[in-house]
Amino acid sequence: LLIRNITALRRLESAGEEYATNVSHELKTPLTLILGYTETLLTHGTEDGVFLKKSLRTIERHTRRILRIIDDLLRLAWLRNESHTVGIARSMVSVPDVIAAAISHCGEWAAKAGIEIEPHVPKKLVWHLNSGLIEEALVNLVKNAILYALVGPIEIRVRVLENSHLQMAVVDRGPGLKPEDAKRIFDRFYRADKGRSRASGGSGLGLPIVQQIVEAHQGTARVETSPGKGCTFLLEIPPGPSEE
């Protein structure tokens, strides 16, 4: 008599089906709009210059959205492959410099939203990181905070924990997340506020990319939040061989 527990397999199958459904939905929506405007232009001609310009801008906007989704999917695949095979390139880098680069990258978005970004980073702190990937993760978190918090400031706090792990926290003062949303916030294409994130042109893959970057550093990513009390996204990365 052979008894086999297939619960994990069923969960993977269910997750795969949900992922395929989400990808299809995210691509189908903009493609449907593109097709609709294209068919209208082909049917009614281009005599109305105002309508033509509006239609072309809509087609352009949704085409760019599809490209962003595809680029982010490829990015996730690359990160997973690199971390599981050769490993990502890492070196001893200045953490304050990485934080400064991320803040500079987000400066225009923050200025438009009227939100300040406040760094709290120990001076001369160095860590074994891929500086480009960590900067990308922080940029994704700060942009996410700008999009959802709507009020400032946004803080980036850095410290070394008692277990010798580096902790980087992005803290906002927004509406926070419900418990059911917090559990799934790192899932691909999951949106706690579907209307606002789609309107912003986001791919729904920013936070999964953050999680994959941290896992490629053998670390963990999580969120601490509650409704009405903002979100604190925590990235914790263990020391590298040069720090032990």
C-alpha positions in Angstrom: 0.0 0.0 0.0 1.5 3.3 -1.1 0.2 6.6 0.4 1.3 9.8 -1.1 0.6 13.3 0.1 -0.1 15.5 -2.9 -1.3 18.6 -1.0 1.8 20.6 -1.9 1.5 19.5 -5.6 -2.1 20.6 -5.7 -1.2 24.0 -4.1 1.5 24.4 -6.8 -1.0 23.6 -9.5 -3.5 26.0 -8.1 -0.9 28.8 -7.9 0.2 28.1 -11.5 -3.4 28.3 -12.7 -4.0 31.6 -10.8 -0.7 33.0 -12.2 -1.6 32.1 -15.8 -5.1 33.6 -15.3 -3.5 36.8 -13.9 -1.0 37.1 -16.7 -3.7 36.6 -19.3 -6.0 39.2 -17.7 -3.2 41.8 -17.4 -2.3 41.4 -21.1 -5.8 41.0 -22.4 -7.1 44.3 -21.0 -4.7 46.6 -22.8 -4.7 44.5 -25.9 -8.5 44.7 -26.1 -8.3 48.5 -25.8 -5.6 48.7 -28.5 -7.7 46.5 -30.8 -10.9 48.6 -30.2 -9.2 51.9 -31.0 -7.5 50.4 -34.1 -10.7 49.0 -35.5 -12.4 52.3 -34.9 -9.7 54.2 -36.8 -9.8 51.7 -39.6 -13.6 51.9 -39.9 -14.2 55.6 -39.5 -11.0 57.0 -41.1 -8.9 59.8 -39.8 -10.9 62.9 -40.6 -11.3 63.9 -37.0 -7.8 65.1 -36.0 -8.7 65.4 -32.3 -10.1 61.8 -32.1 -7.1 60.5 -34.1 -4.6 62.0 -31.6 -6.5 60.8 -28.6 -6.8 57.3 -30.1 -3.1 57.1 -30.9 -2.1 58.3 -27.4 -4.3 55.6 -25.9 -2.8 52.9 -28.2 0.7 54.1 -27.2 0.0 54.2 -23.5 -1.4 50.6 -23.4 1.4 49.3 -25.7 3.9 50.7 -23.2 2.0 49.0 -20.4 2.3 45.6 -22.1 6.0 46.2 -22.7 6.5 47.0 -19.0 4.7 43.8 -18.0 6.8 41.7 -20.4 10.0 43.4 -19.2 9.2 42.8 -15.5 8.3 39.1 -16.3 11.7 38.7 -18.0 13.3 40.4 -15.0 11.8 38.0 -12.6 12.9 35.0 -14.7 16.4 36.4 -14.9 16.7 37.0 -11.2 15.4 33.5 -10.4 17.8 31.9 -12.9 20.8 33.9 -11.6 20.1 33.2 -8.0 19.6 29.5 -8.5 22.5 28.9 -10.9 25.6 31.1 -10.9 24.5 33.5 -8.2 24.3 37.2 -8.4 27.5 39.3 -8.4 28.1 40.9 -4.9 30.9 43.1 -3.5 31.5 45.2 -0.4 29.6 48.5 -1.1 28.7 51.6 0.8 25.1 51.3 2.0 24.7 55.1 2.4 25.7 55.5 -1.3 23.1 52.9 -2.4 20.4 54.7 -0.4 21.4 58.1 -1.8 21.3 56.7 -5.4 17.8 55.3 -4.8 16.5 58.5 -3.4 18.0 60.5 -6.3 16.3 58.1 -8.7 12.9 58.7 -7.0 13.4 62.5 -6.7 11.2 63.5 -9.6 8.2 61.2 -8.5 8.5 62.4 -4.9 8.6 66.1 -5.9 5.5 65.8 -8.1 3.7 64.2 -5.2 5.0 66.7 -2.7 6.4 64.0 -0.5 9.8 64.1 1.2 12.1 61.1 1.5 14.1 60.9 4.7 17.1 58.6 5.0 18.3 57.3 8.4 21.5 55.5 7.6 24.6 54.9 9.7 27.7 56.5 8.2 30.4 54.4 6.6 28.3 51.3 6.7 29.4 48.7 4.1 27.8 45.4 3.2 28.2 42.5 0.8 25.6 43.4 -1.8 24.8 43.8 -5.5 24.4 47.6 -5.3 22.4 47.9 -8.6 19.8 45.3 -7.5 19.4 46.7 -4.0 19.0 50.2 -5.4 16.3 48.7 -7.8 14.5 47.1 -4.8 14.5 50.3 -2.8 13.3 52.4 -5.8 10.4 50.0 -6.3 9.5 50.3 -2.6 9.7 54.1 -2.5 7.7 54.4 -5.7 5.1 52.1 -4.3 4.9 54.2 -1.1 4.6 57.4 -3.1 1.7 55.8 -5.1 -0.2 54.5 -2.1 0.7 56.7 0.8 -0.2 60.1 -0.8 1.3 61.8 2.3 4.8 62.1 3.6 7.4 61.8 4.6 8.7 58.4 3.5 11.5 57.1 5.6 14.3 54.8 4.7 15.8 53.3 7.9 18.9 51.2 7.9 20.4 49.3 10.9 22.3 46.1 11.7 20.3 43.7 13.8 21.5 41.6 16.8 21.7 38.6 14.5 24.2 40.5 12.3 21.7 40.9 9.4 21.4 44.2 7.6 17.9 45.6 7.8 16.6 48.2 5.4 13.1 49.5 6.1 10.9 51.7 3.8 8.2 53.3 6.0 5.2 55.3 4.8 2.3 56.9 6.6 -0.4 55.8 4.2 -3.7 53.9 4.8 -1.9 50.6 5.5 -3.1 47.2 4.4 -5.8 44.8 5.6 -4.4 41.5 7.0 -5.7 39.5 3.9 -3.8 42.0 1.6 -0.6 41.9 3.6 -0.4 38.1 3.3 -0.5 38.4 -0.5 1.2 41.7 -1.2 4.3 40.0 -2.7 2.3 37.7 -5.0 2.7 38.4 -8.7 0.0 40.7 -10.1 -1.7 41.1 -6.7 -3.0 44.6 -6.1 -4.4 45.8 -2.8 -5.9 48.8 -4.6 -6.6 47.5 -8.1 -8.0 50.8 -9.6 -5.2 53.1 -8.5 -2.3 50.8 -9.4 -3.7 50.0 -12.9 -4.3 53.7 -13.5 -0.7 54.5 -12.6 0.5 52.1 -15.4 2.2 49.7 -12.9 2.8 46.1 -14.0 1.8 44.6 -10.6 5.3 43.0 -10.4 7.3 45.6 -8.5 7.0 43.9 -5.1 7.6 40.4 -6.4 10.8 41.8 -8.0 11.8 43.2 -4.6 11.2 39.9 -3.0 13.2 38.0 -5.6 16.1 40.5 -5.3 16.3 40.0 -1.5 16.0 36.2 -1.8 18.9 36.3 -4.3 20.9 37.8 -1.4 19.7 34.9 0.8 17.6 37.4 2.7 13.9 37.9 3.4 11.3 40.6 2.6 8.2 41.2 4.6 5.7 43.9 5.5 4.4 45.1 8.8 1.2 47.0 8.5 -2.3 47.6 9.8 -5.2 49.6 8.4 -4.8 53.3 9.0 -1.2 53.0 10.3 0.9 52.9 7.1 3.3 50.2 5.9 6.8 49.2 6.8 8.5 47.1 4.2 11.5 45.3 5.7 14.4 43.8 3.8 16.8 41.7 5.9 20.1 40.5 4.4 22.6 38.2 6.1 26.3 39.1 6.2 28.5 38.0 3.3 31.8 36.1 3.7 33.7 39.3 4.0 31.6 40.5 7.0 31.5 37.3 9.1 
